[in-house]
């Protein structure tokens, strides 16, 4: 693929981020989804939207994990699902705990450290579905979750786990939470905090006594939310303890499968400097791809066709290269416009 060149009107990181989030898209090549529920721990299930290829055991599968306050229906989730399906992958668009249509499948909230949920999904796809090649892609918070999973598996990762890609990944949670408090990021901060508070109150009403909401009304930042809600709910001392123990950078040096890390220098709230660190640079299994422009989970390019949403195309291209035979056994013709 060509190197990323932003759309002429989106050379500003904020413009790129906002337009990518709000743009209405169509997905004509994405077939109807089958609902799939994964049991990840007693009393907690994750809702997935699956697009299975014929002869699913013979095809690679891609599991997608969204970012903070996203869902399986987020535009980037459906966009990359369409590209991957067209390239020959089965695709599972996964909702994190308490997100999207899966909000009633658990009494728990969600957080950036629940990597065991995705290990459970991986195990089920191997043991129940008999899949032989499984890939994960995560955006923002989802990138942290799957990278943490891979680091915790380390050299013991099952051979069926063939690779990961993370786009605009929040691998240093403290740095990302603090970046949101910068004056330039006030719109994102208000959006996230408003939605987090509303979701927490819905859950507290649904499960009386299970969710602590003391102090929630005074919360104004994501760090304050994690101090007041996330930390006590999940047994952390405070937000700083939660960030330290849940950030994937802590275990990035142990990742043993190929990982493509894609980020932009103008990302408003994932500082690219947090990824240019020894734990990533010195692990030969990790490839860091930093573009000048792209915003947060944006990467809308100047080109039309499959490369318009460049990160989606780049990630699928990376996964094709990691499949057995380098993707030569897959139906390439519908995807040839990317090459």
C-alpha positions as CSV (number, residue, x, y, z in Angstrom):
1,X,0.0,0.0,0.0
2,X,0.9,3.6,-0.4
3,X,2.1,5.6,2.6
4,X,-0.7,7.5,4.3
5,X,-1.6,11.0,2.9
6,X,-4.5,12.7,4.6
7,X,-7.5,14.1,2.9
8,X,-6.8,17.7,1.9
9,X,-9.4,19.1,4.3
10,X,-8.4,16.9,7.2
11,X,-4.7,17.8,7.9
12,X,-5.7,18.9,11.4
13,X,-5.8,16.1,14.0
14,X,-9.1,17.4,15.6
15,X,-10.8,17.7,12.2
16,X,-9.7,14.2,11.2
17,X,-10.9,12.7,14.6
18,X,-14.3,14.4,14.6
19,X,-15.1,13.8,10.9
20,X,-14.1,10.1,11.2
21,X,-16.4,9.7,14.2
22,X,-19.4,11.5,12.7
23,X,-19.2,10.5,9.0
24,X,-22.1,8.4,7.8
25,X,-20.9,5.4,5.8
26,X,-22.4,2.5,3.9
27,X,-21.2,-1.1,3.9
28,X,-22.6,-2.8,0.9
29,X,-20.3,-5.8,1.0
30,X,-20.8,-6.6,4.7
31,X,-23.3,-9.5,5.0
32,X,-25.9,-9.7,7.7
33,X,-24.5,-10.6,11.1
34,X,-25.2,-13.6,13.3
35,X,-25.5,-12.9,17.0
36,X,-22.8,-14.7,19.1
37,X,-22.6,-14.6,22.9
38,X,-19.3,-15.5,24.6
39,X,-19.2,-16.5,28.3
40,X,-16.1,-14.9,29.7
41,X,-16.7,-15.4,33.4
42,X,-19.6,-16.5,35.6
43,X,-22.4,-14.0,35.2
44,X,-20.7,-12.1,32.4
45,X,-21.1,-12.5,28.7
46,X,-19.9,-10.5,25.7
47,X,-22.1,-9.9,22.7
48,X,-20.6,-10.4,19.3
49,X,-21.8,-9.8,15.7
50,X,-20.3,-12.5,13.5
51,X,-19.9,-12.7,9.8
52,X,-18.8,-16.2,9.0
53,X,-17.3,-17.3,5.8
54,X,-18.4,-20.6,4.3
55,X,-16.2,-23.4,5.6
56,X,-15.3,-21.3,8.6
57,X,-12.7,-23.7,9.9
58,X,-10.7,-23.3,6.8
59,X,-10.7,-19.5,6.9
60,X,-8.8,-17.1,9.1
61,X,-10.9,-15.2,11.6
62,X,-10.6,-11.6,12.8
63,X,-11.9,-10.4,16.2
64,X,-12.5,-6.7,16.5
65,X,-12.6,-4.7,19.8
66,X,-13.8,-1.1,19.9
67,X,-12.6,1.9,21.9
68,X,-14.0,3.8,24.9
69,X,-17.8,4.3,24.7
70,X,-17.8,2.6,21.3
71,X,-19.6,-0.6,20.2
72,X,-19.7,-3.2,17.5
73,X,-21.7,-0.7,15.4
74,X,-19.0,2.0,15.4
75,X,-18.1,3.0,11.9
76,X,-14.5,1.8,12.0
77,X,-15.7,-1.6,13.3
78,X,-18.1,-2.1,10.4
79,X,-15.6,-0.6,7.9
80,X,-12.7,-2.9,8.8
81,X,-15.2,-5.9,9.1
82,X,-16.3,-5.3,5.5
83,X,-12.7,-5.1,4.2
84,X,-11.7,-8.2,6.1
85,X,-14.7,-10.2,5.0
86,X,-14.1,-9.2,1.4
87,X,-10.6,-10.4,1.8
88,X,-11.7,-13.9,2.9
89,X,-11.8,-13.6,6.7
90,X,-14.6,-14.5,9.1
91,X,-15.1,-11.5,11.3
92,X,-16.5,-11.1,14.9
93,X,-17.3,-7.5,15.9
94,X,-17.2,-7.7,19.7
95,X,-18.9,-5.5,22.2
96,X,-16.9,-4.9,25.4
97,X,-18.7,-5.6,28.7
98,X,-21.8,-3.4,29.2
99,X,-21.4,-1.8,25.7
100,X,-23.8,-1.7,22.7
101,X,-26.6,-4.2,22.7
102,X,-24.8,-6.3,25.3
103,X,-25.4,-3.9,28.1
104,X,-27.7,-6.3,29.9
105,X,-25.4,-9.3,29.7
106,X,-23.4,-8.5,32.8
107,X,-23.9,-6.7,36.1
108,X,-20.3,-5.4,35.7
109,X,-19.0,-2.2,34.2
110,X,-16.0,-2.3,31.9
111,X,-12.4,-1.1,32.2
112,X,-9.2,-1.1,30.2
113,X,-7.6,-4.0,32.1
114,X,-10.1,-6.8,31.4
115,X,-7.8,-8.6,29.0
116,X,-9.0,-12.0,30.4
117,X,-12.3,-11.4,28.6
118,X,-10.5,-11.6,25.2
119,X,-8.4,-14.6,26.2
120,X,-11.7,-16.3,27.0
121,X,-13.0,-15.4,23.5
122,X,-9.8,-16.7,21.9
123,X,-10.1,-20.0,23.8
124,X,-13.8,-20.4,22.8
125,X,-13.0,-19.8,19.1
126,X,-10.3,-22.4,19.2
127,X,-12.0,-25.1,21.3
128,X,-15.7,-24.7,20.3
129,X,-15.3,-23.4,16.7
130,X,-12.1,-25.2,15.8
131,X,-10.6,-22.1,14.2
132,X,-6.9,-22.5,13.1
133,X,-6.0,-18.9,12.4
134,X,-7.3,-16.1,14.7
135,X,-6.3,-12.4,14.6
136,X,-7.4,-9.5,16.8
137,X,-7.6,-5.8,16.0
138,X,-8.3,-3.2,18.6
139,X,-8.9,0.5,18.5
140,X,-7.9,2.9,21.2
141,X,-8.9,1.3,24.6
142,X,-9.5,-1.9,22.6
143,X,-5.9,-1.8,21.5
144,X,-4.8,-1.8,25.1
145,X,-7.0,-4.7,26.0
146,X,-5.8,-7.1,23.3
147,X,-2.2,-6.0,23.6
148,X,-2.3,-6.7,27.3
149,X,-3.8,-10.1,26.5
150,X,-1.0,-10.9,24.2
151,X,1.7,-9.7,26.7
152,X,0.1,-11.8,29.5
153,X,0.1,-14.9,27.2
154,X,3.7,-14.2,26.3
155,X,5.6,-17.2,24.9
156,X,2.6,-19.4,25.9
157,X,0.3,-17.9,23.3
158,X,-1.6,-20.6,21.4
159,X,-0.4,-21.2,17.8
160,X,-3.8,-20.3,16.6
161,X,-3.3,-16.7,17.6
162,X,-1.5,-15.4,14.5
163,X,-1.2,-11.7,15.1
164,X,-2.7,-8.4,16.3
165,X,-3.1,-4.9,15.1
166,X,-3.8,-1.9,17.3
167,X,-4.9,1.5,15.9
168,X,-4.4,4.7,18.0
169,X,-3.9,2.4,21.1
170,X,-4.1,3.8,24.6
171,X,-1.2,1.7,25.9
172,X,-0.2,4.2,28.6
173,X,-3.5,4.8,30.4
174,X,-2.3,7.6,32.7
175,X,-0.8,9.6,29.9
176,X,-4.0,9.3,27.8
177,X,-6.3,10.3,30.7
178,X,-4.1,13.3,31.5
179,X,-4.0,14.3,27.8
180,X,-7.8,14.6,27.8
181,X,-7.6,17.3,30.4
182,X,-5.6,19.6,28.0
183,X,-7.8,22.7,27.0
184,X,-7.7,21.7,23.3
185,X,-9.4,18.4,24.2
186,X,-12.4,19.8,26.2
187,X,-15.0,18.5,23.7
188,X,-13.7,14.9,23.9
189,X,-13.4,15.1,27.7
190,X,-17.0,16.2,28.1
191,X,-18.2,13.6,25.6
192,X,-16.5,10.7,27.4
193,X,-17.4,11.8,30.9
194,X,-21.0,12.5,30.1
195,X,-21.4,9.1,28.5
196,X,-19.5,7.3,31.2
197,X,-21.7,8.9,33.9
198,X,-24.9,8.1,32.1
199,X,-23.9,4.5,31.5
200,X,-23.0,4.1,35.2
201,X,-26.3,5.4,36.4
202,X,-28.2,3.1,34.0
203,X,-26.3,0.2,35.4
204,X,-26.8,1.3,39.0
205,X,-30.6,1.5,38.5
206,X,-30.6,-1.9,36.7
207,X,-28.6,-3.6,39.5
208,X,-29.3,-1.8,42.8
209,X,-26.4,-2.1,45.3
210,X,-24.0,-3.5,42.8
211,X,-22.5,-0.3,41.4
212,X,-21.1,2.4,43.7
213,X,-22.2,5.9,42.6
214,X,-21.1,8.0,45.6
215,X,-19.3,11.1,44.3
216,X,-20.3,10.5,40.6
217,X,-22.1,13.8,40.3
218,X,-18.8,15.7,41.1
219,X,-16.8,13.8,38.4
220,X,-15.5,16.1,35.7
221,X,-12.6,14.2,34.2
222,X,-11.9,10.6,33.2
223,X,-9.2,10.3,35.9
224,X,-11.8,11.4,38.5
225,X,-14.2,8.9,37.1
226,X,-11.6,6.1,37.5
227,X,-10.8,7.3,41.0
228,X,-14.5,7.4,42.1
229,X,-16.0,4.5,40.1
230,X,-13.6,2.2,38.3
231,X,-11.0,1.7,41.0
232,X,-13.3,0.8,43.9
233,X,-15.5,-1.3,41.6
234,X,-12.6,-3.5,40.5
235,X,-10.4,-3.6,43.6
236,X,-7.8,-1.0,42.6
237,X,-6.4,1.4,45.2
238,X,-7.1,4.5,43.0
239,X,-6.9,5.6,39.4
240,X,-3.1,5.6,39.4
241,X,-3.0,2.0,40.6
242,X,-5.6,1.0,38.0
243,X,-3.6,2.7,35.2
244,X,-0.3,1.2,36.2
245,X,-1.7,-2.3,36.5
246,X,-3.9,-2.2,33.4
247,X,-1.6,-0.5,30.9
248,X,-0.4,-2.9,28.2
249,X,3.0,-1.2,28.1
250,X,3.8,-3.0,31.3
251,X,3.8,-6.4,29.4
252,X,4.6,-5.3,25.8
253,X,8.1,-6.7,26.0
254,X,6.6,-10.2,26.5
255,X,4.4,-10.2,23.4
256,X,5.4,-13.1,21.2
257,X,3.1,-12.8,18.2
258,X,3.4,-10.2,15.3
259,X,1.7,-6.9,16.2
260,X,1.3,-3.9,14.0
261,X,0.9,-0.6,16.0
262,X,-0.5,2.3,14.0
263,X,-0.7,5.8,15.5
264,X,-0.5,9.4,14.3
265,X,1.6,12.3,15.6
266,X,-1.4,14.6,15.6
267,X,-3.6,12.2,17.7
268,X,-5.3,14.6,20.2
269,X,-5.2,12.3,23.2
270,X,-2.9,9.3,22.6
271,X,0.5,11.0,22.7
272,X,2.7,9.1,20.2
273,X,5.7,9.5,22.5
274,X,4.1,7.0,24.8
275,X,4.6,4.3,22.1
276,X,8.2,5.2,21.2
277,X,9.6,3.4,24.2
278,X,12.1,0.5,24.8
279,X,9.3,-2.0,25.5
280,X,8.1,-1.6,22.0
281,X,11.3,-0.7,20.1
282,X,13.2,-3.6,21.5
283,X,10.6,-6.3,20.8
284,X,11.2,-7.6,17.3
285,X,7.6,-8.9,17.1
286,X,6.2,-5.4,17.3
287,X,6.1,-3.0,14.4
288,X,5.5,0.7,15.1
289,X,4.0,2.7,12.3
290,X,3.7,6.4,13.0
291,X,2.2,8.8,10.5
292,X,2.4,12.6,10.6
293,X,-1.4,13.0,10.3
294,X,-4.4,10.7,11.1
295,X,-5.9,12.0,14.3
296,X,-7.5,9.5,16.7
297,X,-8.8,6.4,14.8
298,X,-9.3,8.6,11.7
299,X,-6.8,8.1,8.9
300,X,-9.1,9.3,6.1
301,X,-6.8,9.5,3.1
302,X,-6.8,11.6,-0.1
303,X,-7.6,8.5,-2.2
304,X,-10.9,7.0,-3.0
305,X,-11.8,3.3,-3.0
306,X,-10.5,0.8,-0.4
307,X,-7.7,3.1,0.7
308,X,-10.1,6.0,1.6
309,X,-10.2,4.6,5.2
310,X,-6.5,3.8,5.1
311,X,-6.0,2.3,8.6
312,X,-8.6,-0.3,7.9
313,X,-7.0,-1.3,4.6
314,X,-3.5,-1.3,6.2
315,X,-4.5,-3.5,9.0
316,X,-6.2,-6.1,6.7
317,X,-3.1,-6.0,4.5
318,X,-1.0,-6.8,7.5
319,X,-3.2,-9.7,8.5
320,X,-3.2,-11.1,5.0
321,X,0.6,-11.2,5.2
322,X,0.5,-13.2,8.5
323,X,-1.9,-15.9,7.2
324,X,-0.6,-19.2,6.2
325,X,0.6,-18.8,2.6
326,X,0.6,-15.1,3.0
327,X,-3.1,-14.9,2.0
328,X,-2.6,-16.6,-1.4
329,X,-5.3,-19.2,-0.5
330,X,-7.9,-16.5,0.1
331,X,-10.3,-15.0,-2.4
332,X,-8.2,-12.0,-3.5
333,X,-10.2,-10.6,-6.4
334,X,-12.7,-8.5,-4.4
335,X,-9.8,-7.1,-2.4
336,X,-7.4,-6.5,-5.3
337,X,-8.1,-2.7,-5.3
338,X,-6.1,-2.4,-2.1
339,X,-2.9,-3.9,-3.6
